[in-house]
Amino acid sequence: MARLRWGVLGAAKIARDWVAPAIHLSDRGELTAVASLTQGKAEDLAAPYGARVLHDYEALLDDPGIDAVYIPLPNTEHVAWTARCLEAGKHVLCEKPLAMTVAEAAEMTR
């Protein structure tokens, strides 16, 4: 059975402490790449899992080796980056809240 290749946008504490370990422990997922504006944090998150560190978020979205993206970015960034991931053909797991308003959330479902 094929494994789901995950990328992470950012290196937030929730990604380091909870989501990356859960992906690693799953039978169907692997942490493949991390992109962060803070290179050191990206390296710290990626290293235990043998994941690649990418230089920016766009590089992660352009990577054909990434099937799904986890978004632990600040709440105000969720809508924009979720939309960009979907446009890039990636599956998305976004931290809550998905959007800051009902209107933003409704726009994402179009």
Residue pairs with C-beta under 8 A, 6 or more apart in sequence:
1 27
1 28
3 28
3 29
3 30
4 28
4 29
4 30
4 67
4 68
4 91
5 29
5 30
5 32
5 65
5 66
5 67
5 68
6 23
6 29
6 30
6 31
6 32
6 66
6 67
6 68
6 69
6 70
7 32
7 33
7 34
7 35
7 54
7 60
7 63
7 66
7 68
7 69
7 70
7 90
8 15
8 19
8 20
8 31
8 33
8 34
8 35
8 36
8 45
8 69
8 70
8 72
9 35
9 36
9 57
9 60
9 69
9 70
9 71
9 72
9 73
9 81
9 85
10 35
10 36
10 37
10 71
10 72
10 73
11 34
11 36
11 38
11 41
11 42
11 44
11 45
12 72
12 73
12 95
14 72
14 95
15 45
15 70
15 72
16 44
16 45
19 70
19 72
19 93
20 31
20 45
20 48
20 49
23 29
23 30
23 31
23 49
23 70
24 30
24 31
24 48
24 49
29 68
30 49
31 46
31 49
31 51
32 51
32 52
32 65
32 66
33 46
33 51
33 52
33 53
33 54
33 60
33 63
33 65
33 66
34 42
34 45
34 46
34 51
34 52
34 53
34 54
34 60
35 42
35 53
35 54
35 55
35 56
35 57
35 59
35 60
36 42
36 45
36 53
37 56
39 53
42 53
42 54
43 53
45 51
46 52
46 53
54 60
54 63
57 81
57 84
60 66
60 69
61 69
61 84
61 85
61 88
61 90
62 88
66 90
67 90
67 91
68 90
68 91
68 92
68 93
69 85
69 90
69 91
69 92
69 93
70 93
70 94
71 77
71 78
71 81
71 82
71 85
71 92
71 93
71 94
71 95
72 95
73 81
73 95
75 95
75 97
75 100
76 100
78 94
78 95
78 97
78 98
78 99
78 100
79 98
79 99
79 100
79 104
79 107
79 108
81 94
82 92
82 94
82 98
82 108
83 108
85 92
86 92
98 105
98 108
99 105
99 107
99 108
